[in-house]
Amino acid sequence: MIRKAKKEDAKQIIALIAASMPYDTAFARRYYRQYFDDPAGDKVFVWEEDGKILGVAGYCLDIFSTKYSCELGWLTVDAARRKKGIGRQLLKKVEKSAKAQKGKAPQGRNRPGGKVFWPPGCKGCPQAH
């Protein structure tokens, strides 16, 4: 089930990010410490089953680029649960939420050791490398 992330989720979210993107663990800790105290327009969603966080995705409004754009952040799914549509559903939730804030669809970025996966048939989405 997808829901908005809560402060109690922070430890599991950071563990999930550390497992798939260890180079980003320290930044994730700092970010989530601040996010749960003052989200400032950012949104984070989790996929939870039986009390366990199996996926996370979020976005932040990009106030430096344009007034109505946003950037996708930390879209990742537990390794044992990948290829089951969890990431795709989280991305849809992020897009819907961003558009409701009069934002554009989130921008994806390839990171070292990570990949961006765009939904099949996505028009205008850049190709992941």
C-alpha positions in Angstrom: 0.0 0.0 0.0 1.2 3.5 -0.8 1.0 6.2 1.8 2.8 9.4 2.8 6.0 8.8 4.7 5.9 9.3 8.5 8.7 10.2 10.9 8.6 6.6 12.3 9.5 5.3 8.8 12.9 7.2 8.7 15.0 4.3 9.9 13.5 1.8 7.3 13.7 4.4 4.5 17.4 5.1 5.2 18.1 1.3 5.3 16.4 0.9 2.0 18.4 3.7 0.4 21.6 2.4 2.0 21.0 -1.1 0.5 20.5 0.2 -3.1 22.5 3.5 -3.1 25.2 3.3 -0.3 27.0 6.4 -1.7 23.9 8.4 -0.7 23.3 7.1 2.8 24.9 10.1 4.7 22.9 12.6 2.7 19.7 10.6 3.1 20.2 10.7 6.9 20.6 14.5 6.8 17.7 15.0 4.4 15.2 12.9 6.3 16.1 14.4 9.6 15.2 17.8 8.1 12.3 16.5 6.0 10.3 15.2 9.0 10.8 18.4 10.9 10.0 20.7 8.0 9.0 19.2 4.7 9.0 22.6 2.9 6.9 21.4 0.0 8.8 18.1 -0.5 6.7 15.0 -0.6 7.8 11.4 0.2 5.7 8.3 -0.3 6.4 4.7 0.8 5.1 1.3 -0.1 4.4 -0.6 3.1 3.4 -4.2 3.6 2.9 -5.7 7.1 4.7 -2.9 8.7 7.8 -3.1 6.4 8.8 -0.3 4.1 9.5 -2.0 0.7 9.8 1.1 -1.5 10.2 4.8 -1.3 9.9 7.7 -3.8 9.6 11.4 -3.4 10.1 14.8 -5.0 11.1 18.3 -4.2 10.0 21.5 -5.9 12.8 22.9 -7.9 12.7 26.5 -6.9 16.0 27.4 -8.7 15.0 26.1 -12.1 11.4 27.1 -12.7 8.5 27.9 -10.6 6.6 24.8 -11.5 9.2 22.0 -11.9 10.3 19.4 -9.5 12.9 16.8 -9.1 12.4 13.1 -8.4 14.3 11.8 -5.4 15.3 8.4 -4.2 13.0 6.1 -6.1 14.0 2.6 -4.9 12.4 -0.7 -4.0 13.7 -3.5 -1.8 15.8 -5.8 -4.0 13.7 -8.9 -3.3 10.5 -7.1 -4.4 11.7 -5.5 -7.7 10.0 -6.2 -11.0 6.6 -6.4 -9.3 5.3 -2.9 -10.2 6.0 -1.3 -6.9 8.4 1.3 -8.3 6.0 2.1 -11.2 3.1 2.7 -8.8 5.3 4.9 -6.6 6.3 6.9 -9.6 2.7 7.3 -10.6 1.8 8.6 -7.1 4.7 11.1 -7.2 3.6 12.3 -10.6 0.0 12.7 -9.5 1.0 14.6 -6.4 3.4 16.9 -8.2 0.8 17.7 -10.9 -1.7 18.5 -8.2 0.7 21.1 -6.9 0.7 22.7 -10.4 4.1 21.2 -11.0 5.4 19.4 -14.0 6.3 15.7 -14.0 9.4 15.1 -11.9 12.7 15.1 -13.7 14.7 11.8 -13.4 18.5 11.6 -13.1 20.9 8.8 -13.5 23.2 8.5 -10.6 26.4 6.5 -10.3 25.4 2.9 -9.6 21.7 3.6 -10.1 19.3 3.6 -13.0 16.2 5.6 -13.8 13.4 3.4 -15.1 10.7 5.3 -17.0 7.2 3.7 -17.5 6.7 1.9 -20.7 5.4 4.1 -23.5 6.3 7.3 -21.6 6.2 10.1 -24.1 8.8 12.8 -23.5 10.7 10.8 -20.9 14.5 10.8 -21.5 16.0 7.4 -22.0 18.0 5.9 -19.1 21.6 5.1 -19.8 
